[in-house]
């Protein structure tokens, strides 16, 4: 392989990159792949979820700056580069009926216009592979759904010289994946292992809620064996201190159990412009040959 492989992960908020595909990114960095996280918003409307930091006046008054610094710390732990797309967090509306989203927020923007900064970034970074969320956002946060929309548009538009002509020289990514951060197969497998071995499981209510919802499980096409980087993933997640309680349920299952029961991070291949055989164990499957990697559109 003579061409440089590049992976771009498009996420809605700071912390999403550390909870979805972080071990995969750290693994690829260790292999010499260039990895760039594109963060759509600053997360400035996110609540302080760590009970140890709730009520801190400095954090509440400077949440945008605090979350930016947390992102810097997580980025350094994972070894990735990171770019802000500069949109304003939409917040997660709650209530019945749901309140309107705030004016000017990311989720209310015109999709064509909002995709332009991502098209520009794709053309600058030149990734062969992009990861993002499915059409439901992974979960129905308006910013996650909007992230899906602009990424799908940008995947096609970045290689088209007639679209966004002022956003740089065209570059066509070759594969696009949806993150499966918490596939129910993984949740059920961990729950079964813990309960069968007399250990406390944090997943019982999660499984019951899923079954009650009637949601179908999505297809996993690609399982990346990134278990050796689970500890790196967790350290990056803990760096987002306003969002993550280090004593919370995220970290109750020992890493050795996770590696034994479900040692992969999982993806769904949504678009591919190269031949590949499913199932895969590599996001760059079909791209490892130098003749395919890194070839821009003409």
HUTARA-V724734 format. One record per backbone hydrogen bond with DSSP energy under -1.0 kcal/mol. NH is the residue of the N-H (numbers start at 1). CO is the residue of the C=O. E is the energy in kcal/mol with one decimal. If there is no record, write none. Layout:
nh->[NH;NH]
co->[CO;CO]
e->[E;E]
//
This chain:
nh->[7;8;9;10;11;16;20;25;26;27;28;29;30;31;32;33;34;36;37;38;39;40;41;46;49;50;53;56;60;61;62;66;67;68;69;70;71;72;73;74;75;76;77;78;79;80;81;83;85;87;105;106;108;109;114;115;116;119;120;121;122;123;124;125;126;128;129;130;131;132;137;139;141;145;146;147;148;149;150;151;152;153;154;155;156;157;158;160;163;167;171;174;175;176;177;178;179;180;187;188;189;190;191;192;193;194;195;196;197;198;199;207;208;209;210;211;212;213;214;221;222;223;224;226;227;229;230;233;234;235;236;237;238;239;240;241;243;244;248;251;252;258;259;260;261;262;265;267;268;270;271;273;280;285;287;292;293;295]
co->[34;129;36;131;38;13;16;21;22;23;24;25;26;27;29;28;5;7;81;9;83;11;12;43;242;242;50;53;56;57;58;62;63;64;65;66;67;68;69;70;71;72;73;74;75;75;35;37;39;40;102;88;105;106;110;111;113;115;116;117;118;119;120;121;122;6;6;175;8;177;134;137;139;141;142;143;144;145;146;147;148;149;150;151;152;153;154;157;160;164;158;128;128;271;130;268;132;266;183;184;185;186;187;188;189;190;191;192;193;195;194;203;204;205;206;207;208;209;210;267;267;280;265;224;263;226;227;229;230;231;232;233;234;235;237;239;240;240;245;248;249;254;255;256;257;258;224;222;178;176;176;174;221;282;284;289;289;292]
e->[-2.8;-2.5;-2.4;-2.9;-3.0;-1.5;-1.2;-2.1;-2.5;-2.3;-2.4;-2.5;-2.0;-1.1;-1.6;-2.5;-2.4;-2.6;-2.5;-2.7;-2.9;-2.9;-2.1;-1.6;-1.8;-1.8;-2.0;-1.5;-2.4;-2.1;-1.6;-2.7;-2.6;-1.7;-2.1;-2.1;-2.0;-2.0;-2.0;-2.5;-2.9;-2.0;-1.9;-2.3;-1.7;-1.3;-2.6;-2.7;-2.9;-2.5;-1.8;-2.9;-1.2;-1.6;-2.8;-1.8;-1.0;-2.6;-2.5;-2.0;-2.7;-2.4;-1.6;-2.9;-3.0;-1.6;-1.6;-2.0;-2.3;-2.2;-2.4;-1.0;-2.8;-2.2;-2.1;-2.1;-2.0;-2.0;-2.5;-2.0;-2.4;-1.9;-2.6;-2.4;-1.2;-2.6;-2.6;-1.7;-1.6;-2.1;-2.3;-2.2;-1.9;-2.5;-2.5;-2.5;-3.1;-2.3;-1.9;-2.9;-2.1;-2.5;-2.4;-2.7;-2.2;-2.5;-2.5;-2.4;-1.3;-1.4;-3.4;-2.6;-2.2;-2.6;-2.1;-2.5;-2.1;-1.7;-1.1;-1.9;-2.0;-2.3;-2.9;-1.5;-1.1;-2.2;-1.7;-2.3;-2.4;-2.2;-2.3;-2.2;-2.6;-1.3;-1.5;-1.8;-1.5;-1.5;-2.6;-1.5;-1.3;-2.1;-2.6;-1.7;-2.9;-2.6;-2.3;-2.3;-2.0;-2.4;-1.9;-3.0;-2.7;-1.7;-2.7;-1.7;-2.1;-1.1]
//
